[in-house]
């Protein structure tokens, strides 16, 4: 019979009472037994990197274990899922097109009015924020760029004054994929990655403007470079830019709404008759006929040169060319017979397009999660995220830039391409480090299509149109040279990760970011610019100095706090709402809770059902009182000492 195990304590037993805490924690005990001794160590929690790509595991039956019927069924299911994915992507792109049309109906005429004030446009800072606001209003950098080209061609705006507006259009076009990222707020980690993948585009554009706009104002670098290119080459009018995506989406979108964007350009160029025109296109097929008609003139000096001029009694007659428009065929979209103002139609389309966009995005994410499993997931992640072997690893990023430019050239829209890769970043198929060069390539791709479109302009507007498009192109090239070649300079990735962590913790901060960066900040700067450059400098310079001081102190607090005075090594001396989002989070959470309990019974019922579902869930998950808005500080569970 085996001897009984004896236990020898490594320390005396703890006393009862108040002194018991002095002997904790106890050291692990050692047991003598006939079996091999085991070394018991305290369990340690492994810190999980939230930016690490998740493993897409295969939970189904392996292919080798399936019979013939099962293999056929799996192939058919995969083909159906692929077709459904393509259909959802088609609806996703169409909903983006309808969203752009809705924004133009709601704010298109306001965008034209903004461009009318030429005195404000001469201020480069005002021109920048006007470019941002107009592009956000019309949801298309191509539309805002075409307005600028029309104004330059008509002599209302100089090319040098148009360069800051093009920079602002480059910023405004990134709002679409940021809106798409907000729709992935259901899962915290997915939202963290998706929002960072969308805002890395924003940070690249803003940082490029902060460096290149002062340089352009001081030296006219982009203007001089593009002027040299235009003068050096004998550029002739070419064919129109290929519009591959429109060929696919037009059969659906033209049956929903068609717009006459020339109305916005006419308003911007000062045509008074355009104010009373509707943006909704009614007649899709028209024909213009020019006839020579007899008209009366005040005097013989007013007669048309090289035309007949005669006197009949007290009237003087001459002949002039008169152009009449013959309306042949009406459009076929659903609002052609609707007697509704542009604002009403725009709001209806805005609600429907956002609903379709959100639904398609949710279904695309669910479908991708079900398709990207097992070996398929491994192959896709390796292809998209693996670098070339040493010493050619650096080539991978530049190849991704070329892929992004090529894909954007095919779909003819940087918003569509970046909005399509945003959910892929969220579910972990594409890493943020790989999405960054793809986004930079998308910026290049959208400028190449603008260059081709400019080359299709008539001869009298060709030079100005092409110069503005080249300014856009070289601006993005200069931004890439600033923020990509050296890994240390890839600041947009670090800023996007910091913002992603913040929005994952406080999800309402994403909406605040959108409103501040793309609406309130440009409107404030525009208002100060209208008040005069003295007001803009008097308010802007102290704010800019304060912002730089806060950024420098934050960096020093993390890197070298010993060089700071003791009172400024942390922001605790300030009131908490000035250095923490927790007080604001409580306010937002309380407001949303009030709306749920008092204003919407349906939300309350849904919340109770969700609570019951969570209580029955056996998985170990982090739960929060209000998972859509806030996360509370939770105490960390320490390891048990055995």
Protein Blocks (a to p, Z undefined) as FASTA:
>chain_A
ZZddddddfbdcddehjklmmmpccdddddddfbdcddddddddddddfkbccddddfbd
cfklpcfklmmmmmmmmmmmmmmmmmmmmmmmmmmmmmmmmmmmmmmmmmmmmmmmmmlm
mpmklmmmmmmmmmmmnopaklmmmmmmmmmmnopacfklmmmmmmmmmmmmmmmmmmmm
mmmmmbmklmmmmmmmmmmmmmmmmmmmmmmmmmmmmnommmmmmmmmmmmpccdddddd
ddfklmmmmmmmmmmbccdfklmmmmmnopaklmmpcfbdfblbdcddddddddddfblk
lpcehiacddehjaccddddddddddfbdcfbfklmpccdfklmmmmmmmmmmmmmmmmm
mmmmmmmmmmmgcjllmmmmmmmmpccddfklmmmmmmmmmmmmmmmmmnopaklmmmmm
mmmmmnopacfklmmmmmmmmmmmmmmmmmmmmmmpcfklmmmmmmmmmmmmmmmmmmmm
mmmmpmklmmmlmmmmmmmmmmmmmmmlmmmmmmmmmmmmmmmmmmmmmnopklmmmmmm
mmmmmmmmmmmmmmmmmmmmmlpcfklmpcklpcfklmccklmmmmmmmmmmmmmmmmom
klmmmmmmmmmmmmmpmbdcdddfblmlbccdddddddddZZ
